[in-house]
Amino acid sequence: MMALFAIATILYCHDEDNLKGDWVLDDKGTISMNPIVLGTVPFDEIWQRDYWGHQYLKDENSHKSWR
């Protein structure tokens, strides 16, 4: 287990630009536009919102994905 961690760390640290990448695919919607991540909704609502932060899983705009 420790060897796996060490290998993963070495591979990750090998490339200096790992944290400097652009937004990809759904990053903007799931991170920078998500009210849960932004902290604009009460903490207890985290369990009632979908992956994208849509209010309640019953919302018609929600694709019912919860992670």
Secondary structure, DSSP 4 states (H G I P E B T S, - for coil): -HHHHHHHHHHHHHSTTTTSPPP-TTHIIIIIT-HHHHT-S-GGGGGGS-TT--SSTTSTT------
